[in-house]
Amino acid sequence: MISVWFWNKYAVRPLHLLGSLGIASLLIGFAFGVWSLLLLVQKHDLSNTLQPFMSLFFIALGFLFLVLGLVADMLTKIYYGMQINHAYYIQYAFENN
């Protein structure tokens, strides 16, 4: 059931999923960056901490998710634009005439 829901929701618009993951990663990265700056202002040694590296990692991951979502969205639009049928068009077997 979960896989059917997931496919139904994000198959035609992958940017919604990957964009939200990218924005969440960017926010986490910026939070780690602010935490690193606060530690730096308080004169803490950042040589043995992971905060600066986690900040860079999550910011890079966020940009990668956003770019991957844009590319996947463009490919989806090209794929469904070349076909005559629309994405997941279901015709009822019993139509009221």
N, CA, C and O atoms as a Tinker XYZ file with bonds, in Angstrom:
   388  protein
     1  N      0.814000   -1.190000    0.000000    73     2
     2  CA     0.000000    0.000000    0.000000    64     1     3
     3  C      0.862000    1.260000    0.000000    63     2     4     5
     4  O      0.559000    2.233000   -0.690000    81     3
     5  N      1.920000    1.228000    0.769000    73     3     6
     6  CA     2.778000    2.410000    0.853000    64     5     7
     7  C      3.465000    2.667000   -0.480000    63     6     8     9
     8  O      3.589000    3.816000   -0.904000    81     7
     9  N      3.909000    1.608000   -1.140000    73     7    10
    10  CA     4.582000    1.807000   -2.429000    64     9    11
    11  C      3.613000    2.320000   -3.488000    63    10    12    13
    12  O      4.001000    3.129000   -4.330000    81    11
    13  N      2.369000    1.869000   -3.464000    73    11    14
    14  CA     1.368000    2.374000   -4.410000    64    13    15
    15  C      1.076000    3.841000   -4.124000    63    14    16    17
    16  O      0.981000    4.645000   -5.051000    81    15
    17  N      0.934000    4.194000   -2.854000    73    15    18
    18  CA     0.704000    5.602000   -2.498000    64    17    19
    19  C      1.884000    6.469000   -2.932000    63    18    20    21
    20  O      1.701000    7.555000   -3.483000    81    19
    21  N      3.098000    5.976000   -2.677000    73    19    22
    22  CA     4.294000    6.728000   -3.019000    64    21    23
    23  C      4.391000    6.926000   -4.531000    63    22    24    25
    24  O      4.658000    8.035000   -4.994000    81    23
    25  N      4.179000    5.868000   -5.294000    73    23    26
    26  CA     4.266000    5.962000   -6.742000    64    25    27
    27  C      3.179000    6.870000   -7.301000    63    26    28    29
    28  O      3.430000    7.650000   -8.219000    81    27
    29  N      1.994000    6.775000   -6.761000    73    27    30
    30  CA     0.876000    7.602000   -7.220000    64    29    31
    31  C      1.133000    9.081000   -6.933000    63    30    32    33
    32  O      0.750000    9.942000   -7.725000    81    31
    33  N      1.770000    9.375000   -5.819000    73    31    34
    34  CA     1.966000   10.765000   -5.419000    64    33    35
    35  C      3.152000   11.428000   -6.112000    63    34    36    37
    36  O      3.064000   12.598000   -6.484000    81    35
    37  N      4.261000   10.707000   -6.295000    73    35    38
    38  CA     5.499000   11.340000   -6.751000    64    37    39
    39  C      5.999000   10.864000   -8.115000    63    38    40    41
    40  O      7.075000   11.294000   -8.528000    81    39
    41  N      5.295000   10.017000   -8.823000    73    39    42
    42  CA     5.803000    9.500000  -10.096000    64    41    43
    43  C      5.856000   10.584000  -11.163000    63    42    44    45
    44  O      6.783000   10.602000  -11.974000    81    43
    45  N      4.896000   11.474000  -11.178000    73    43    46
    46  CA     4.831000   12.487000  -12.225000    64    45    47
    47  C      5.512000   13.783000  -11.798000    63    46    48    49
    48  O      5.831000   14.610000  -12.652000    81    47
    49  N      5.737000   13.978000  -10.528000    73    47    50
    50  CA     6.360000   15.214000  -10.028000    64    49    51
    51  C      7.450000   14.904000   -8.994000    63    50    52    53
    52  O      7.241000   15.058000   -7.791000    81    51
    53  N      8.601000   14.469000   -9.478000    73    51    54
    54  CA     9.672000   14.100000   -8.547000    64    53    55
    55  C     10.295000   15.290000   -7.825000    63    54    56    57
    56  O     10.949000   15.113000   -6.797000    81    55
    57  N     10.102000   16.496000   -8.348000    73    55    58
    58  CA    10.670000   17.662000   -7.684000    64    57    59
    59  C     10.010000   17.915000   -6.336000    63    58    60    61
    60  O     10.640000   18.485000   -5.446000    81    59
    61  N      8.767000   17.508000   -6.166000    73    59    62
    62  CA     8.110000   17.696000   -4.870000    64    61    63
    63  C      8.827000   16.903000   -3.789000    63    62    64    65
    64  O      9.042000   17.406000   -2.686000    81    63
    65  N      9.194000   15.677000   -4.097000    73    63    66
    66  CA     9.882000   14.845000   -3.109000    64    65    67
    67  C     11.327000   15.293000   -2.929000    63    66    68    69
    68  O     11.763000   15.558000   -1.809000    81    67
    69  N     12.071000   15.378000   -4.036000    73    67    70
    70  CA    13.490000   15.706000   -3.931000    64    69    71
    71  C     13.716000   17.154000   -3.517000    63    70    72    73
    72  O     14.703000   17.455000   -2.845000    81    71
    73  N     12.823000   18.049000   -3.904000    73    71    74
    74  CA    12.940000   19.441000   -3.483000    64    73    75
    75  C     12.724000   19.608000   -1.993000    63    74    76    77
    76  O     13.428000   20.376000   -1.337000    81    75
    77  N     11.741000   18.884000   -1.454000    73    75    78
    78  CA    11.515000   18.989000   -0.007000    64    77    79
    79  C     12.670000   18.367000    0.776000    63    78    80    81
    80  O     13.049000   18.873000    1.832000    81    79
    81  N     13.232000   17.267000    0.260000    73    79    82
    82  CA    14.422000   16.698000    0.914000    64    81    83
    83  C     15.603000   17.660000    0.827000    63    82    84    85
    84  O     16.381000   17.778000    1.774000    81    83
    85  N     15.740000   18.347000   -0.307000    73    83    86
    86  CA    16.820000   19.309000   -0.474000    64    85    87
    87  C     16.683000   20.499000    0.448000    63    86    88    89
    88  O     17.663000   20.941000    1.049000    81    87
    89  N     15.482000   21.016000    0.565000    73    87    90
    90  CA    15.260000   22.159000    1.457000    64    89    91
    91  C     15.493000   21.755000    2.912000    63    90    92    93
    92  O     16.071000   22.517000    3.687000    81    91
    93  N     15.042000   20.554000    3.280000    73    91    94
    94  CA    15.270000   20.081000    4.650000    64    93    95
    95  C     16.765000   19.922000    4.923000    63    94    96    97
    96  O     17.239000   20.281000    6.001000    81    95
    97  N     17.511000   19.386000    3.952000    73    95    98
    98  CA    18.966000   19.246000    4.126000    64    97    99
    99  C     19.650000   20.595000    4.224000    63    98   100   101
   100  O     20.570000   20.773000    5.022000    81    99
   101  N     19.200000   21.558000    3.407000    73    99   102
   102  CA    19.773000   22.903000    3.489000    64   101   103
   103  C     19.515000   23.539000    4.849000    63   102   104   105
   104  O     20.404000   24.175000    5.415000    81   103
   105  N     18.313000   23.372000    5.373000    73   103   106
   106  CA    17.996000   23.934000    6.689000    64   105   107
   107  C     18.843000   23.293000    7.791000    63   106   108   109
   108  O     19.322000   23.980000    8.693000    81   107
   109  N     19.021000   21.981000    7.712000    73   107   110
   110  CA    19.858000   21.301000    8.693000    64   109   111
   111  C     21.305000   21.791000    8.579000    63   110   112   113
   112  O     21.978000   22.007000    9.587000    81   111
   113  N     21.770000   21.963000    7.344000    73   111   114
   114  CA    23.131000   22.455000    7.133000    64   113   115
   115  C     23.329000   23.857000    7.663000    63   114   116   117
   116  O     24.355000   24.151000    8.276000    81   115
   117  N     22.349000   24.734000    7.430000    73   115   118
   118  CA    22.462000   26.088000    7.955000    64   117   119
   119  C     22.381000   26.110000    9.477000    63   118   120   121
   120  O     23.018000   26.946000   10.119000    81   119
   121  N     21.597000   25.191000   10.064000    73   119   122
   122  CA    21.544000   25.105000   11.529000    64   121   123
   123  C     22.904000   24.687000   12.089000    63   122   124   125
   124  O     23.366000   25.244000   13.085000    81   123
   125  N     23.544000   23.707000   11.447000    73   123   126
   126  CA    24.887000   23.322000   11.878000    64   125   127
   127  C     25.870000   24.470000   11.686000    63   126   128   129
   128  O     26.782000   24.649000   12.494000    81   127
   129  N     25.691000   25.246000   10.623000    73   127   130
   130  CA    26.571000   26.391000   10.392000    64   129   131
   131  C     26.427000   27.456000   11.455000    63   130   132   133
   132  O     27.420000   28.020000   11.913000    81   131
   133  N     25.194000   27.737000   11.852000    73   131   134
   134  CA    24.961000   28.716000   12.922000    64   133   135
   135  C     25.537000   28.211000   14.231000    63   134   136   137
   136  O     26.125000   28.979000   14.992000    81   135
   137  N     25.371000   26.925000   14.496000    73   135   138
   138  CA    25.927000   26.333000   15.712000    64   137   139
   139  C     27.456000   26.448000   15.708000    63   138   140   141
   140  O     28.065000   26.745000   16.736000    81   139
   141  N     28.066000   26.212000   14.549000    73   139   142
   142  CA    29.526000   26.344000   14.444000    64   141   143
   143  C     29.974000   27.779000   14.686000    63   142   144   145
   144  O     30.968000   28.019000   15.372000    81   143
   145  N     29.243000   28.725000   14.125000    73   143   146
   146  CA    29.593000   30.131000   14.336000    64   145   147
   147  C     29.436000   30.541000   15.792000    63   146   148   149
   148  O     30.250000   31.302000   16.315000    81   147
   149  N     28.397000   30.042000   16.447000    73   147   150
   150  CA    28.229000   30.349000   17.869000    64   149   151
   151  C     29.375000   29.774000   18.698000    63   150   152   153
   152  O     29.860000   30.422000   19.625000    81   151
   153  N     29.804000   28.564000   18.365000    73   151   154
   154  CA    30.941000   27.985000   19.072000    64   153   155
   155  C     32.217000   28.767000   18.794000    63   154   156   157
   156  O     33.058000   28.932000   19.677000    81   155
   157  N     32.355000   29.244000   17.565000    73   155   158
   158  CA    33.542000   30.009000   17.207000    64   157   159
   159  C     33.570000   31.366000   17.915000    63   158   160   161
   160  O     34.634000   31.825000   18.333000    81   159
   161  N     32.414000   32.004000   18.050000    73   159   162
   162  CA    32.333000   33.292000   18.744000    64   161   163
   163  C     32.635000   33.118000   20.228000    63   162   164   165
   164  O     33.202000   34.008000   20.862000    81   163
   165  N     32.255000   31.966000   20.777000    73   163   166
   166  CA    32.511000   31.707000   22.194000    64   165   167
   167  C     33.926000   31.178000   22.442000    63   166   168   169
   168  O     34.233000   30.716000   23.541000    81   167
   169  N     34.785000   31.243000   21.424000    73   167   170
   170  CA    36.200000   30.881000   21.521000    64   169   171
   171  C     36.428000   29.389000   21.793000    63   170   172   173
   172  O     37.393000   29.022000   22.463000    81   171
   173  N     35.543000   28.534000   21.275000    73   171   174
   174  CA    35.739000   27.092000   21.393000    64   173   175
   175  C     36.633000   26.613000   20.249000    63   174   176   177
   176  O     36.644000   27.189000   19.162000    81   175
   177  N     37.375000   25.553000   20.521000    73   175   178
   178  CA    38.224000   24.961000   19.490000    64   177   179
   179  C     37.366000   24.058000   18.616000    63   178   180   181
   180  O     36.741000   23.125000   19.120000    81   179
   181  N     37.326000   24.324000   17.300000    73   179   182
   182  CA    36.502000   23.551000   16.381000    64   181   183
   183  C     37.292000   22.466000   15.655000    63   182   184   185
   184  O     36.782000   21.851000   14.719000    81   183
   185  N     38.525000   22.230000   16.076000    73   183   186
   186  CA    39.349000   21.247000   15.375000    64   185   187
   187  C     38.909000   19.812000   15.655000    63   186   188   189
   188  O     39.132000   18.931000   14.825000    81   187
   189  N     38.296000   19.564000   16.798000    73   187   190
   190  CA    37.862000   18.210000   17.143000    64   189   191
   191  C     36.343000   18.048000   17.108000    63   190   192   193
   192  O     35.811000   17.120000   17.716000    81   191
   193  N     35.646000   18.929000   16.413000    73   191   194
   194  CA    34.192000   18.843000   16.348000    64   193   195
   195  C     33.732000   18.556000   14.916000    63   194   196   197
   196  O     34.460000   18.801000   13.953000    81   195
   197  N     32.541000   18.045000   14.801000    73   195   198
   198  CA    31.989000   17.708000   13.488000    64   197   199
   199  C     31.049000   18.774000   12.927000    63   198   200   201
   200  O     30.611000   18.651000   11.783000    81   199
   201  N     30.732000   19.792000   13.679000    73   199   202
   202  CA    29.740000   20.768000   13.235000    64   201   203
   203  C     30.086000   21.434000   11.900000    63   202   204   205
   204  O     29.205000   21.517000   11.044000    81   203
   205  N     31.308000   21.911000   11.670000    73   203   206
   206  CA    31.596000   22.535000   10.368000    64   205   207
   207  C     31.491000   21.549000    9.205000    63   206   208   209
   208  O     31.011000   21.907000    8.129000    81   207
   209  N     31.934000   20.316000    9.414000    73   207   210
   210  CA    31.857000   19.323000    8.356000    64   209   211
   211  C     30.424000   18.902000    8.082000    63   210   212   213
   212  O     30.044000   18.689000    6.931000    81   211
   213  N     29.631000   18.780000    9.134000    73   211   214
   214  CA    28.222000   18.434000    8.954000    64   213   215
   215  C     27.482000   19.549000    8.235000    63   214   216   217
   216  O     26.585000   19.287000    7.434000    81   215
   217  N     27.852000   20.784000    8.518000    73   215   218
   218  CA    27.251000   21.919000    7.836000    64   217   219
   219  C     27.530000   21.857000    6.336000    63   218   220   221
   220  O     26.614000   21.991000    5.524000    81   219
   221  N     28.779000   21.655000    5.977000    73   219   222
   222  CA    29.135000   21.555000    4.560000    64   221   223
   223  C     28.488000   20.348000    3.896000    63   222   224   225
   224  O     28.035000   20.434000    2.755000    81   223
   225  N     28.443000   19.230000    4.601000    73   223   226
   226  CA    27.849000   18.016000    4.048000    64   225   227
   227  C     26.371000   18.208000    3.749000    63   226   228   229
   228  O     25.917000   17.881000    2.652000    81   227
   229  N     25.608000   18.735000    4.711000    73   227   230
   230  CA    24.169000   18.891000    4.512000    64   229   231
   231  C     23.841000   19.977000    3.492000    63   230   232   233
   232  O     22.850000   19.858000    2.772000    81   231
   233  N     24.641000   21.020000    3.414000    73   231   234
   234  CA    24.407000   22.054000    2.400000    64   233   235
   235  C     24.674000   21.486000    1.006000    63   234   236   237
   236  O     23.895000   21.726000    0.083000    81   235
   237  N     25.758000   20.743000    0.846000    73   235   238
   238  CA    26.050000   20.118000   -0.448000    64   237   239
   239  C     24.987000   19.087000   -0.815000    63   238   240   241
   240  O     24.576000   18.998000   -1.972000    81   239
   241  N     24.544000   18.311000    0.168000    73   239   242
   242  CA    23.498000   17.315000   -0.073000    64   241   243
   243  C     22.186000   17.980000   -0.478000    63   242   244   245
   244  O     21.472000   17.473000   -1.342000    81   243
   245  N     21.873000   19.103000    0.140000    73   243   246
   246  CA    20.660000   19.831000   -0.215000    64   245   247
   247  C     20.692000   20.334000   -1.645000    63   246   248   249
   248  O     19.703000   20.218000   -2.367000    81   247
   249  N     21.830000   20.898000   -2.063000    73   247   250
   250  CA    21.946000   21.357000   -3.443000    64   249   251
   251  C     21.879000   20.192000   -4.428000    63   250   252   253
   252  O     21.293000   20.315000   -5.504000    81   251
   253  N     22.477000   19.068000   -4.059000    73   251   254
   254  CA    22.414000   17.896000   -4.930000    64   253   255
   255  C     20.980000   17.380000   -5.078000    63   254   256   257
   256  O     20.560000   17.030000   -6.181000    81   255
   257  N     20.239000   17.332000   -3.987000    73   255   258
   258  CA    18.841000   16.913000   -4.068000    64   257   259
   259  C     18.028000   17.860000   -4.938000    63   258   260   261
   260  O     17.200000   17.412000   -5.731000    81   259
   261  N     18.252000   19.161000   -4.801000    73   259   262
   262  CA    17.509000   20.122000   -5.610000    64   261   263
   263  C     17.829000   19.981000   -7.094000    63   262   264   265
   264  O     16.925000   20.006000   -7.930000    81   263
   265  N     19.093000   19.837000   -7.422000    73   263   266
   266  CA    19.483000   19.689000   -8.831000    64   265   267
   267  C     18.966000   18.371000   -9.392000    63   266   268   269
   268  O     18.481000   18.327000  -10.523000    81   267
   269  N     19.066000   17.299000   -8.612000    73   267   270
   270  CA    18.548000   16.008000   -9.058000    64   269   271
   271  C     17.032000   16.069000   -9.261000    63   270   272   273
   272  O     16.513000   15.469000  -10.202000    81   271
   273  N     16.329000   16.777000   -8.402000    73   271   274
   274  CA    14.893000   16.935000   -8.564000    64   273   275
   275  C     14.538000   17.718000   -9.818000    63   274   276   277
   276  O     13.586000   17.369000  -10.516000    81   275
   277  N     15.298000   18.780000  -10.116000    73   275   278
   278  CA    15.051000   19.543000  -11.335000    64   277   279
   279  C     15.296000   18.710000  -12.580000    63   278   280   281
   280  O     14.507000   18.762000  -13.523000    81   279
   281  N     16.376000   17.943000  -12.598000    73   279   282
   282  CA    16.677000   17.100000  -13.755000    64   281   283
   283  C     15.613000   16.016000  -13.916000    63   282   284   285
   284  O     15.155000   15.757000  -15.029000    81   283
   285  N     15.221000   15.386000  -12.820000    73   283   286
   286  CA    14.184000   14.353000  -12.893000    64   285   287
   287  C     12.851000   14.939000  -13.345000    63   286   288   289
   288  O     12.112000   14.286000  -14.081000    81   287
   289  N     12.534000   16.149000  -12.921000    73   287   290
   290  CA    11.297000   16.791000  -13.336000    64   289   291
   291  C     11.324000   17.099000  -14.832000    63   290   292   293
   292  O     10.329000   16.896000  -15.528000    81   291
   293  N     12.466000   17.591000  -15.325000    73   291   294
   294  CA    12.580000   17.861000  -16.759000    64   293   295
   295  C     12.463000   16.580000  -17.571000    63   294   296   297
   296  O     11.800000   16.562000  -18.608000    81   295
   297  N     13.100000   15.509000  -17.110000    73   295   298
   298  CA    13.009000   14.236000  -17.822000    64   297   299
   299  C     11.587000   13.686000  -17.819000    63   298   300   301
   300  O     11.140000   13.115000  -18.814000    81   299
   301  N     10.883000   13.853000  -16.721000    73   299   302
   302  CA     9.498000   13.405000  -16.652000    64   301   303
   303  C      8.624000   14.193000  -17.611000    63   302   304   305
   304  O      7.771000   13.619000  -18.288000    81   303
   305  N      8.826000   15.502000  -17.677000    73   303   306
   306  CA     8.050000   16.341000  -18.598000    64   305   307
   307  C      8.350000   15.974000  -20.045000    63   306   308   309
   308  O      7.442000   15.944000  -20.875000    81   307
   309  N      9.616000   15.694000  -20.358000    73   307   310
   310  CA     9.976000   15.299000  -21.726000    64   309   311
   311  C      9.357000   13.946000  -22.059000    63   310   312   313
   312  O      8.837000   13.757000  -23.159000    81   311
   313  N      9.408000   13.003000  -21.118000    73   311   314
   314  CA     8.882000   11.663000  -21.361000    64   313   315
   315  C      7.385000   11.699000  -21.617000    63   314   316   317
   316  O      6.912000   11.102000  -22.584000    81   315
   317  N      6.636000   12.386000  -20.771000    73   315   318
   318  CA     5.187000   12.424000  -20.944000    64   317   319
   319  C      4.772000   13.395000  -22.043000    63   318   320   321
   320  O      3.650000   13.304000  -22.541000    81   319
   321  N      5.638000   14.314000  -22.433000    73   319   322
   322  CA     5.321000   15.220000  -23.532000    64   321   323
   323  C      5.427000   14.543000  -24.883000    63   322   324   325
   324  O      4.782000   14.974000  -25.838000    81   323
   325  N      6.228000   13.488000  -24.986000    73   323   326
   326  CA     6.407000   12.793000  -26.252000    64   325   327
   327  C      5.315000   11.768000  -26.499000    63   326   328   329
   328  O      5.156000   11.312000  -27.632000    81   327
   329  N      4.566000   11.395000  -25.489000    73   327   330
   330  CA     3.505000   10.409000  -25.645000    64   329   331
   331  C      2.178000   11.094000  -25.891000    63   330   332   333
   332  O      1.984000   12.255000  -25.533000    81   331
   333  N      1.284000   10.369000  -26.496000    73   331   334
   334  CA    -0.050000   10.903000  -26.740000    64   333   335
   335  C     -0.881000   10.830000  -25.466000    63   334   336   337
   336  O     -1.638000   11.752000  -25.158000    81   335
   337  N     -0.742000    9.751000  -24.738000    73   335   338
   338  CA    -1.525000    9.573000  -23.514000    64   337   339
   339  C     -0.966000   10.428000  -22.390000    63   338   340   341
   340  O      0.219000   10.762000  -22.373000    81   339
   341  N     -1.828000   10.772000  -21.465000    73   339   342
   342  CA    -1.390000   11.488000  -20.276000    64   341   343
   343  C     -0.906000   10.480000  -19.248000    63   342   344   345
   344  O     -1.126000    9.277000  -19.391000    81   343
   345  N     -0.267000   10.962000  -18.248000    73   343   346
   346  CA     0.267000   10.087000  -17.209000    64   345   347
   347  C     -0.861000    9.443000  -16.425000    63   346   348   349
   348  O     -1.678000   10.136000  -15.818000    81   347
   349  N     -0.903000    8.141000  -16.436000    73   347   350
   350  CA    -1.848000    7.360000  -15.648000    64   349   351
   351  C     -3.296000    7.735000  -15.918000    63   350   352   353
   352  O     -4.065000    7.998000  -14.993000    81   351
   353  N     -3.654000    7.758000  -17.176000    73   351   354
   354  CA    -5.040000    8.036000  -17.544000    64   353   355
   355  C     -5.818000    6.741000  -17.441000    63   354   356   357
   356  O     -5.490000    5.764000  -18.114000    81   355
   357  N     -6.841000    6.721000  -16.607000    73   355   358
   358  CA    -7.653000    5.528000  -16.396000    64   357   359
   359  C     -9.035000    5.785000  -16.970000    63   358   360   361
   360  O     -9.710000    6.750000  -16.611000    81   359
   361  N     -9.440000    4.900000  -17.868000    73   359   362
   362  CA   -10.753000    5.028000  -18.476000    64   361   363
   363  C    -11.690000    4.038000  -17.796000    63   362   364   365
   364  O    -11.339000    2.874000  -17.605000    81   363
   365  N    -12.869000    4.498000  -17.435000    73   363   366
   366  CA   -13.844000    3.648000  -16.779000    64   365   367
   367  C    -14.433000    2.676000  -17.780000    63   366   368   369
   368  O    -14.706000    3.034000  -18.926000    81   367
   369  N    -14.630000    1.426000  -17.332000    73   367   370
   370  CA   -15.183000    0.423000  -18.217000    64   369   371
   371  C    -16.683000    0.636000  -18.444000    63   370   372   373
   372  O    -17.203000    0.339000  -19.520000    81   371
   373  N    -17.363000    1.146000  -17.437000    73   371   374
   374  CA   -18.785000    1.382000  -17.537000    64   373   375
   375  C    -19.049000    2.872000  -17.485000    63   374   376   377
   376  O    -19.073000    3.472000  -16.411000    81   375
   377  N    -19.243000    3.456000  -18.633000    73   375   378
   378  CA   -19.509000    4.891000  -18.684000    64   377   379
   379  C    -21.013000    5.097000  -18.850000    63   378   380   381
   380  O    -21.698000    4.310000  -19.503000    81   379
   381  N    -21.501000    6.163000  -18.251000    73   379   382
   382  CA   -22.914000    6.503000  -18.397000    64   381   383
   383  C    -23.111000    7.188000  -19.741000    63   382   384   385
   384  O    -22.587000    8.278000  -19.972000    81   383
   385  N    -23.863000    6.552000  -20.620000    73   383   386
   386  CA   -24.124000    7.119000  -21.940000    64   385   387
   387  C    -25.447000    7.808000  -21.982000    63   386   388
   388  O    -25.831000    8.345000  -23.021000    81   387
